[in-house]
Amino acid sequence: MAQLQRSHAYPRPLVTQVLALGGFHLAEAYHQNYLALHQTNPYIVSHDLPKLAQLRQRFPTLYRVLP
């Protein structure tokens, strides 16, 4: 969070509260690797791919493509 604030990646301050994770449950199988399996889905194309491109541009040393 501090790194994002310092980078001025967003025009306004971040207001997300970061808390310890209370538990984790895997999503159903059809949700796994959704972006990789549905890259032409209209939601993925209009929302997720532009966000990923922006992250890759702003944080090139931190961004990596997972297999």
C-alpha positions in Angstrom: 0.0 0.0 0.0 2.8 2.4 0.9 4.6 1.8 -2.4 1.4 2.5 -4.3 0.8 5.7 -2.4 4.4 6.8 -3.1 4.2 6.0 -6.7 1.2 8.2 -7.2 -0.3 5.5 -9.4 -3.8 6.8 -8.5 -4.9 10.4 -8.4 -6.5 10.1 -5.0 -5.4 8.4 -1.8 -6.1 4.7 -1.4 -8.7 3.9 1.2 -8.6 0.1 1.2 -8.2 -1.4 4.6 -5.7 -4.3 4.8 -6.6 -6.9 7.4 -5.3 -10.3 8.2 -7.0 -13.1 6.2 -9.4 -15.0 8.4 -9.6 -18.0 6.1 -9.5 -19.0 2.5 -11.7 -21.3 0.3 -10.9 -22.3 -3.2 -13.5 -21.3 -5.8 -15.2 -23.8 -7.9 -13.2 -25.4 -10.7 -14.8 -23.4 -13.5 -13.5 -20.2 -11.9 -9.9 -21.3 -11.8 -7.7 -19.6 -14.5 -10.8 -17.8 -15.8 -8.9 -15.0 -17.5 -6.5 -17.3 -19.2 -9.4 -19.5 -20.4 -11.7 -16.6 -21.4 -9.6 -13.9 -22.9 -12.3 -12.9 -25.4 -15.0 -12.5 -22.7 -16.4 -9.0 -23.0 -15.9 -8.3 -19.3 -12.3 -9.5 -19.4 -11.5 -7.5 -22.6 -13.1 -4.2 -21.3 -12.1 -4.4 -17.6 -9.3 -6.8 -16.7 -7.0 -6.6 -19.7 -6.7 -2.8 -19.5 -6.0 -3.0 -15.8 -3.3 -5.6 -16.3 -1.7 -3.5 -19.0 -1.7 -0.5 -16.7 -0.1 -2.6 -13.9 2.5 -3.9 -16.2 3.4 -0.3 -17.4 3.5 1.2 -13.9 5.2 -1.6 -12.1 7.4 -3.4 -14.6 9.8 -4.9 -12.1 6.9 -6.3 -10.0 4.7 -7.6 -12.8 5.1 -11.1 -14.0 3.0 -13.4 -16.1 2.2 -16.7 -14.3 2.2 -19.9 -16.3 
